[in-house]
Amino acid sequence: MRYYENGGGTIGGVPFKNLGLKLTKANIPLLPEIKSTEEEIPGLEGVIDLETKYGARLIELTFILVETDEVLYQVALQNIAKVMNIKIGLQPLVLDRAGGKRWMVKVNGNIPIEKLAQMGEFTVPFKAPFPFAESVTDTMEEIDLNDGYMLGMNYRLDMSPESYIFDVIDSNTFDVFHAGNHEVDPVIKISGTGSEITLTNDTTAQGLHWSGTLNGTLEIDCKKKRIKFNDQNAFYDFSGTYPKLIEGDNSITITGTSLNCEVSFIFRHTYLY
């Protein structure tokens, strides 16, 4: 089994130790940035709360870098800069101290270095536009304990990919389990034949209807608000609401005309922290 330590982790799949880095401090706010829209009414005490939502999550990691001579020190900085390059785009950040979870981040500011001989200390500011932690694997991947899944992530022993795939003939009701404590927008794939498909999360009372004829694969991306049938836009046949999954078991009902299909729920378990 892989060994974990508080000073370890990966960025973009590259271990900190491979870059010569030791993590000494991780500043991860308990909640993401909170954005409120308020209105003041003359003569009324307080304010009217019109909307409150989460913004990005700002993360600061402090590292030390130690090398035996100046040449190796400069080479190490070159390698670190390559991995931190914002042109790469968002990269998964995984910390050993919070194993099994990732944040999708990129560098969000300058990185000044305090240098003494061949030792440097610096703080890297990261920004996660999607502010919630996600499981490092999605529901179509086998859970590997070597990924550092932690007690408290609410995982069950029966969370294999097969437990998120369901057979449907005419209609079916089944439970989809979400281990995270923040709602998640799944990708739902329906492969087979039938028409006039209705899918409802009975737990949240959210559901959708697709009036097309199924003879292939219908992909419903609830996060991107996109529906494709055999890789072609199929939004014009859609009505209703994209269903979310909340913490725990979600009771899903699917019905249709002459429905004979396989339904898959693909997502990463999502956490407030």
C-alpha positions as YAML, in Angstrom:
chain: A
units: angstrom
residues:
- id: 1
  name: MET
  ca: [0.00, 0.00, 0.00]
- id: 2
  name: ARG
  ca: [1.19, 3.50, -0.83]
- id: 3
  name: TYR
  ca: [2.68, 5.45, 2.08]
- id: 4
  name: TYR
  ca: [1.08, 8.80, 2.93]
- id: 5
  name: GLU
  ca: [2.41, 11.74, 4.90]
- id: 6
  name: ASN
  ca: [1.15, 15.19, 5.73]
- id: 7
  name: GLY
  ca: [3.85, 16.81, 3.58]
- id: 8
  name: GLY
  ca: [3.01, 14.84, 0.46]
- id: 9
  name: GLY
  ca: [0.62, 15.16, -2.43]
- id: 10
  name: THR
  ca: [0.42, 15.57, -6.20]
- id: 11
  name: ILE
  ca: [-0.31, 18.35, -8.68]
- id: 12
  name: GLY
  ca: [-1.32, 17.26, -12.15]
- id: 13
  name: GLY
  ca: [-0.38, 13.72, -11.17]
- id: 14
  name: VAL
  ca: [3.21, 14.72, -10.30]
- id: 15
  name: PRO
  ca: [4.21, 13.90, -6.68]
- id: 16
  name: PHE
  ca: [5.57, 16.81, -4.66]
- id: 17
  name: LYS
  ca: [8.58, 14.68, -3.68]
- id: 18
  name: ASN
  ca: [9.49, 14.22, -7.36]
- id: 19
  name: LEU
  ca: [9.85, 18.00, -7.52]
- id: 20
  name: GLY
  ca: [11.95, 18.09, -4.35]
- id: 21
  name: LEU
  ca: [9.11, 19.72, -2.43]
- id: 22
  name: LYS
  ca: [7.91, 19.23, 1.12]
- id: 23
  name: LEU
  ca: [4.50, 20.67, 1.99]
- id: 24
  name: THR
  ca: [4.71, 22.49, 5.33]
- id: 25
  name: LYS
  ca: [1.38, 24.33, 5.43]
- id: 26
  name: ALA
  ca: [-1.97, 23.98, 3.69]
- id: 27
  name: ASN
  ca: [-4.46, 26.83, 3.99]
- id: 28
  name: ILE
  ca: [-7.78, 25.46, 2.69]
- id: 29
  name: PRO
  ca: [-10.78, 27.50, 3.86]
- id: 30
  name: LEU
  ca: [-13.52, 25.44, 5.48]
- id: 31
  name: LEU
  ca: [-16.00, 26.78, 2.91]
- id: 32
  name: PRO
  ca: [-15.52, 28.41, -0.51]
- id: 33
  name: GLU
  ca: [-15.88, 32.14, -0.98]
- id: 34
  name: ILE
  ca: [-19.44, 33.23, -0.19]
- id: 35
  name: LYS
  ca: [-21.15, 35.67, -2.55]
- id: 36
  name: SER
  ca: [-24.31, 37.48, -1.46]
- id: 37
  name: THR
  ca: [-26.66, 39.73, -3.39]
- id: 38
  name: GLU
  ca: [-28.51, 42.05, -1.03]
- id: 39
  name: GLU
  ca: [-30.82, 45.02, -1.24]
- id: 40
  name: GLU
  ca: [-31.48, 47.78, 1.27]
- id: 41
  name: ILE
  ca: [-34.99, 49.11, 1.65]
- id: 42
  name: PRO
  ca: [-35.33, 52.67, 3.01]
- id: 43
  name: GLY
  ca: [-36.86, 52.59, 6.48]
- id: 44
  name: LEU
  ca: [-36.29, 48.84, 6.86]
- id: 45
  name: GLU
  ca: [-33.65, 47.63, 9.27]
- id: 46
  name: GLY
  ca: [-31.18, 45.12, 7.90]
- id: 47
  name: VAL
  ca: [-31.09, 44.00, 4.27]
- id: 48
  name: ILE
  ca: [-33.05, 41.73, 1.93]
- id: 49
  name: ASP
  ca: [-31.06, 38.63, 1.04]
- id: 50
  name: LEU
  ca: [-31.76, 38.12, -2.67]
- id: 51
  name: GLU
  ca: [-29.23, 35.37, -3.33]
- id: 52
  name: THR
  ca: [-26.37, 33.64, -1.57]
- id: 53
  name: LYS
  ca: [-24.05, 31.30, -3.43]
- id: 54
  name: TYR
  ca: [-20.53, 29.94, -3.38]
- id: 55
  name: GLY
  ca: [-17.73, 31.43, -5.43]
- id: 56
  name: ALA
  ca: [-14.29, 29.99, -6.14]
- id: 57
  name: ARG
  ca: [-12.17, 28.36, -3.42]
- id: 58
  name: LEU
  ca: [-8.75, 29.93, -2.83]
- id: 59
  name: ILE
  ca: [-6.07, 27.52, -1.57]
- id: 60
  name: GLU
  ca: [-2.56, 28.41, -0.38]
- id: 61
  name: LEU
  ca: [0.18, 25.79, -0.06]
- id: 62
  name: THR
  ca: [3.57, 26.53, 1.51]
- id: 63
  name: PHE
  ca: [6.54, 24.41, 0.45]
- id: 64
  name: ILE
  ca: [10.22, 24.10, 1.25]
- id: 65
  name: LEU
  ca: [12.78, 23.07, -1.36]
- id: 66
  name: VAL
  ca: [16.26, 21.88, -0.36]
- id: 67
  name: GLU
  ca: [19.05, 20.90, -2.78]
- id: 68
  name: THR
  ca: [22.74, 20.15, -2.30]
- id: 69
  name: ASP
  ca: [24.10, 22.81, -4.69]
- id: 70
  name: GLU
  ca: [22.96, 25.84, -6.66]
- id: 71
  name: VAL
  ca: [22.79, 24.06, -10.03]
- id: 72
  name: LEU
  ca: [20.41, 21.39, -8.72]
- id: 73
  name: TYR
  ca: [18.40, 24.10, -6.95]
- id: 74
  name: GLN
  ca: [17.89, 26.04, -10.19]
- id: 75
  name: VAL
  ca: [17.00, 22.86, -12.11]
- id: 76
  name: ALA
  ca: [14.40, 22.04, -9.44]
- id: 77
  name: LEU
  ca: [12.86, 25.51, -9.79]
- id: 78
  name: GLN
  ca: [12.70, 25.02, -13.55]
- id: 79
  name: ASN
  ca: [10.83, 21.73, -13.11]
- id: 80
  name: ILE
  ca: [8.44, 23.24, -10.57]
- id: 81
  name: ALA
  ca: [7.65, 26.16, -12.90]
- id: 82
  name: LYS
  ca: [6.87, 23.69, -15.69]
- id: 83
  name: VAL
  ca: [4.36, 21.80, -13.54]
- id: 84
  name: MET
  ca: [2.76, 25.01, -12.21]
- id: 85
  name: ASN
  ca: [2.38, 26.55, -15.69]
- id: 86
  name: ILE
  ca: [-1.10, 28.11, -15.95]
- id: 87
  name: LYS
  ca: [-1.15, 27.37, -19.70]
- id: 88
  name: ILE
  ca: [-1.76, 23.73, -18.79]
- id: 89
  name: GLY
  ca: [-5.17, 24.74, -17.47]
- id: 90
  name: LEU
  ca: [-6.89, 23.25, -14.45]
- id: 91
  name: GLN
  ca: [-5.03, 20.36, -12.83]
- id: 92
  name: PRO
  ca: [-6.02, 17.95, -10.05]
- id: 93
  name: LEU
  ca: [-4.53, 18.79, -6.67]
- id: 94
  name: VAL
  ca: [-4.46, 15.87, -4.22]
- id: 95
  name: LEU
  ca: [-3.05, 16.16, -0.72]
- id: 96
  name: ASP
  ca: [-2.00, 13.14, 1.32]
- id: 97
  name: ARG
  ca: [-3.52, 14.75, 4.40]
- id: 98
  name: ALA
  ca: [-6.89, 14.66, 2.59]
- id: 99
  name: GLY
  ca: [-6.40, 11.52, 0.51]
- id: 100
  name: GLY
  ca: [-9.11, 10.33, -1.84]
- id: 101
  name: LYS
  ca: [-10.21, 13.88, -2.68]
- id: 102
  name: ARG
  ca: [-9.09, 16.33, -5.32]
- id: 103
  name: TRP
  ca: [-9.53, 19.99, -6.20]
- id: 104
  name: MET
  ca: [-9.21, 21.17, -9.80]
- id: 105
  name: VAL
  ca: [-6.89, 24.18, -9.57]
- id: 106
  name: LYS
  ca: [-4.46, 26.48, -11.29]
- id: 107
  name: VAL
  ca: [-1.95, 29.00, -9.93]
- id: 108
  name: ASN
  ca: [-3.60, 32.30, -9.05]
- id: 109
  name: GLY
  ca: [-0.82, 34.84, -8.48]
- id: 110
  name: ASN
  ca: [2.90, 35.44, -8.09]
- id: 111
  name: ILE
  ca: [5.16, 33.00, -6.23]
- id: 112
  name: PRO
  ca: [7.98, 34.91, -4.48]
- id: 113
  name: ILE
  ca: [10.73, 32.72, -3.01]
- id: 114
  name: GLU
  ca: [12.58, 33.27, 0.26]
- id: 115
  name: LYS
  ca: [16.01, 31.76, -0.37]
- id: 116
  name: LEU
  ca: [18.80, 30.87, 2.04]
- id: 117
  name: ALA
  ca: [21.75, 29.09, 0.39]
- id: 118
  name: GLN
  ca: [20.18, 26.10, -1.44]
- id: 119
  name: MET
  ca: [16.98, 26.15, 0.56]
- id: 120
  name: GLY
  ca: [13.88, 27.97, -0.61]
- id: 121
  name: GLU
  ca: [10.47, 28.51, 0.96]
- id: 122
  name: PHE
  ca: [7.50, 29.78, -0.98]
- id: 123
  name: THR
  ca: [3.71, 29.87, -0.93]
- id: 124
  name: VAL
  ca: [1.71, 28.96, -4.02]
- id: 125
  name: PRO
  ca: [-1.75, 30.54, -4.34]
- id: 126
  name: PHE
  ca: [-4.20, 28.25, -6.16]
- id: 127
  name: LYS
  ca: [-7.72, 28.91, -7.34]
- id: 128
  name: ALA
  ca: [-10.40, 26.23, -7.77]
- id: 129
  name: PRO
  ca: [-13.20, 27.66, -9.97]
- id: 130
  name: PHE
  ca: [-15.31, 24.63, -9.07]
- id: 131
  name: PRO
  ca: [-14.96, 25.11, -5.32]
- id: 132
  name: PHE
  ca: [-15.84, 21.66, -4.01]
- id: 133
  name: ALA
  ca: [-13.66, 18.62, -3.35]
- id: 134
  name: GLU
  ca: [-14.33, 15.57, -5.51]
- id: 135
  name: SER
  ca: [-13.43, 11.90, -5.20]
- id: 136
  name: VAL
  ca: [-10.31, 11.07, -7.21]
- id: 137
  name: THR
  ca: [-12.23, 8.37, -9.08]
- id: 138
  name: ASP
  ca: [-15.66, 8.50, -10.65]
- id: 139
  name: THR
  ca: [-18.40, 5.90, -10.35]
- id: 140
  name: MET
  ca: [-17.25, 3.98, -13.43]
- id: 141
  name: GLU
  ca: [-13.81, 3.33, -11.90]
- id: 142
  name: GLU
  ca: [-12.94, 0.68, -9.36]
- id: 143
  name: ILE
  ca: [-12.12, 2.07, -5.92]
- id: 144
  name: ASP
  ca: [-8.45, 1.59, -5.13]
- id: 145
  name: LEU
  ca: [-7.55, 1.91, -1.44]
- id: 146
  name: ASN
  ca: [-4.09, 3.01, -2.58]
- id: 147
  name: ASP
  ca: [-5.72, 6.28, -3.63]
- id: 148
  name: GLY
  ca: [-5.95, 7.13, 0.07]
- id: 149
  name: TYR
  ca: [-9.69, 7.10, 0.65]
- id: 150
  name: MET
  ca: [-10.30, 8.25, 4.20]
- id: 151
  name: LEU
  ca: [-12.64, 7.30, 6.99]
- id: 152
  name: GLY
  ca: [-15.42, 9.85, 6.93]
- id: 153
  name: MET
  ca: [-15.87, 9.97, 3.15]
- id: 154
  name: ASN
  ca: [-19.04, 7.88, 3.68]
- id: 155
  name: TYR
  ca: [-17.97, 5.10, 1.33]
- id: 156
  name: ARG
  ca: [-19.69, 1.72, 1.22]
- id: 157
  name: LEU
  ca: [-18.24, -1.68, 0.43]
- id: 158
  name: ASP
  ca: [-20.64, -2.22, -2.49]
- id: 159
  name: MET
  ca: [-19.66, 0.88, -4.51]
- id: 160
  name: SER
  ca: [-18.38, -0.95, -7.59]
- id: 161
  name: PRO
  ca: [-19.06, 0.43, -11.10]
- id: 162
  name: GLU
  ca: [-21.76, -2.23, -11.49]
- id: 163
  name: SER
  ca: [-23.72, -0.66, -8.61]
- id: 164
  name: TYR
  ca: [-24.23, 2.45, -10.74]
- id: 165
  name: ILE
  ca: [-25.51, 0.60, -13.83]
- id: 166
  name: PHE
  ca: [-29.17, -0.47, -14.01]
- id: 167
  name: ASP
  ca: [-31.24, -2.54, -16.43]
- id: 168
  name: VAL
  ca: [-34.66, -1.20, -17.37]
- id: 169
  name: ILE
  ca: [-37.50, -2.99, -19.16]
- id: 170
  name: ASP
  ca: [-40.52, -0.70, -19.54]
- id: 171
  name: SER
  ca: [-39.87, 0.89, -16.13]
- id: 172
  name: ASN
  ca: [-37.73, 0.56, -13.02]
- id: 173
  name: THR
  ca: [-37.09, 2.24, -9.68]
- id: 174
  name: PHE
  ca: [-33.67, 1.98, -8.05]
- id: 175
  name: ASP
  ca: [-31.37, 3.79, -5.62]
- id: 176
  name: VAL
  ca: [-28.30, 5.77, -6.69]
- id: 177
  name: PHE
  ca: [-25.94, 6.38, -3.76]
- id: 178
  name: HIS
  ca: [-23.96, 9.62, -3.43]
- id: 179
  name: ALA
  ca: [-21.31, 9.46, -0.69]
- id: 180
  name: GLY
  ca: [-20.51, 13.20, -0.71]
- id: 181
  name: ASN
  ca: [-22.16, 15.86, 1.44]
- id: 182
  name: HIS
  ca: [-22.71, 18.34, -1.39]
- id: 183
  name: GLU
  ca: [-25.15, 17.88, -4.26]
- id: 184
  name: VAL
  ca: [-23.74, 16.62, -7.53]
- id: 185
  name: ASP
  ca: [-24.83, 16.90, -11.17]
- id: 186
  name: PRO
  ca: [-24.36, 13.46, -12.76]
- id: 187
  name: VAL
  ca: [-23.88, 12.37, -16.34]
- id: 188
  name: ILE
  ca: [-26.67, 9.90, -17.13]
- id: 189
  name: LYS
  ca: [-26.25, 7.51, -20.06]
- id: 190
  name: ILE
  ca: [-29.24, 5.57, -21.39]
- id: 191
  name: SER
  ca: [-28.35, 2.92, -23.98]
- id: 192
  name: GLY
  ca: [-30.89, 0.72, -25.73]
- id: 193
  name: THR
  ca: [-34.30, 1.16, -27.38]
- id: 194
  name: GLY
  ca: [-37.60, 2.85, -26.56]
- id: 195
  name: SER
  ca: [-39.19, 6.30, -26.64]
- id: 196
  name: GLU
  ca: [-40.88, 8.95, -24.49]
- id: 197
  name: ILE
  ca: [-38.41, 8.56, -21.61]
- id: 198
  name: THR
  ca: [-39.14, 10.09, -18.21]
- id: 199
  name: LEU
  ca: [-36.48, 10.04, -15.49]
- id: 200
  name: THR
  ca: [-37.21, 11.38, -12.01]
- id: 201
  name: ASN
  ca: [-35.24, 11.65, -8.79]
- id: 202
  name: ASP
  ca: [-38.12, 10.94, -6.41]
- id: 203
  name: THR
  ca: [-35.95, 12.03, -3.46]
- id: 204
  name: THR
  ca: [-35.59, 15.59, -4.74]
- id: 205
  name: ALA
  ca: [-38.72, 15.72, -6.94]
- id: 206
  name: GLN
  ca: [-36.59, 16.72, -9.94]
- id: 207
  name: GLY
  ca: [-37.15, 15.05, -13.28]
- id: 208
  name: LEU
  ca: [-36.92, 15.30, -17.04]
- id: 209
  name: HIS
  ca: [-38.72, 14.01, -20.11]
- id: 210
  name: TRP
  ca: [-37.18, 13.20, -23.49]
- id: 211
  name: SER
  ca: [-39.75, 12.77, -26.26]
- id: 212
  name: GLY
  ca: [-37.42, 11.29, -28.87]
- id: 213
  name: THR
  ca: [-37.00, 7.70, -30.03]
- id: 214
  name: LEU
  ca: [-34.10, 5.80, -28.49]
- id: 215
  name: ASN
  ca: [-32.05, 3.48, -30.67]
- id: 216
  name: GLY
  ca: [-28.54, 3.95, -29.39]
- id: 217
  name: THR
  ca: [-27.18, 6.09, -26.53]
- id: 218
  name: LEU
  ca: [-28.75, 9.14, -24.93]
- id: 219
  name: GLU
  ca: [-26.27, 11.13, -22.80]
- id: 220
  name: ILE
  ca: [-27.63, 13.65, -20.30]
- id: 221
  name: ASP
  ca: [-24.95, 15.91, -18.80]
- id: 222
  name: CYS
  ca: [-26.69, 17.54, -15.84]
- id: 223
  name: LYS
  ca: [-23.73, 19.81, -15.03]
- id: 224
  name: LYS
  ca: [-23.23, 21.22, -18.53]
- id: 225
  name: LYS
  ca: [-27.00, 21.20, -19.18]
- id: 226
  name: ARG
  ca: [-26.47, 19.27, -22.39]
- id: 227
  name: ILE
  ca: [-28.26, 16.32, -24.01]
- id: 228
  name: LYS
  ca: [-26.83, 14.27, -26.87]
- id: 229
  name: PHE
  ca: [-28.28, 11.30, -28.73]
- id: 230
  name: ASN
  ca: [-25.64, 9.25, -30.57]
- id: 231
  name: ASP
  ca: [-23.28, 12.25, -30.13]
- id: 232
  name: GLN
  ca: [-25.73, 14.67, -31.77]
- id: 233
  name: ASN
  ca: [-27.57, 17.52, -30.03]
- id: 234
  name: ALA
  ca: [-30.93, 16.28, -28.73]
- id: 235
  name: PHE
  ca: [-31.95, 19.19, -26.52]
- id: 236
  name: TYR
  ca: [-34.99, 20.01, -28.67]
- id: 237
  name: ASP
  ca: [-36.77, 16.88, -27.37]
- id: 238
  name: PHE
  ca: [-36.07, 17.75, -23.72]
- id: 239
  name: SER
  ca: [-38.34, 19.20, -21.06]
- id: 240
  name: GLY
  ca: [-38.18, 19.36, -17.28]
- id: 241
  name: THR
  ca: [-35.28, 19.77, -14.87]
- id: 242
  name: TYR
  ca: [-31.83, 18.20, -14.83]
- id: 243
  name: PRO
  ca: [-31.87, 16.04, -11.67]
- id: 244
  name: LYS
  ca: [-29.23, 16.45, -8.99]
- id: 245
  name: LEU
  ca: [-28.11, 13.81, -6.51]
- id: 246
  name: ILE
  ca: [-28.01, 14.65, -2.82]
- id: 247
  name: GLU
  ca: [-26.13, 12.89, 0.00]
- id: 248
  name: GLY
  ca: [-27.18, 9.29, 0.55]
- id: 249
  name: ASP
  ca: [-29.60, 7.15, -1.46]
- id: 250
  name: ASN
  ca: [-31.51, 8.84, -4.26]
- id: 251
  name: SER
  ca: [-34.61, 6.98, -5.45]
- id: 252
  name: ILE
  ca: [-34.66, 7.13, -9.26]
- id: 253
  name: THR
  ca: [-37.66, 6.15, -11.39]
- id: 254
  name: ILE
  ca: [-37.42, 5.75, -15.17]
- id: 255
  name: THR
  ca: [-40.33, 4.98, -17.47]
- id: 256
  name: GLY
  ca: [-40.90, 4.98, -21.20]
- id: 257
  name: THR
  ca: [-42.62, 3.38, -24.15]
- id: 258
  name: SER
  ca: [-41.28, -0.11, -25.03]
- id: 259
  name: LEU
  ca: [-38.21, 0.74, -22.99]
- id: 260
  name: ASN
  ca: [-35.38, -1.80, -23.00]
- id: 261
  name: CYS
  ca: [-32.17, -0.15, -21.92]
- id: 262
  name: GLU
  ca: [-29.21, 0.17, -19.57]
- id: 263
  name: VAL
  ca: [-28.88, 3.29, -17.44]
- id: 264
  name: SER
  ca: [-25.52, 4.48, -16.02]
- id: 265
  name: PHE
  ca: [-24.90, 7.26, -13.50]
- id: 266
  name: ILE
  ca: [-21.40, 8.74, -13.81]
- id: 267
  name: PHE
  ca: [-20.11, 11.30, -11.31]
- id: 268
  name: ARG
  ca: [-17.49, 12.03, -8.68]
- id: 269
  name: HIS
  ca: [-18.63, 12.08, -5.06]
- id: 270
  name: THR
  ca: [-18.58, 15.74, -4.10]
- id: 271
  name: TYR
  ca: [-17.83, 17.34, -0.72]
- id: 272
  name: LEU
  ca: [-18.10, 20.82, 0.76]
- id: 273
  name: TYR
  ca: [-14.56, 20.33, 2.15]
...
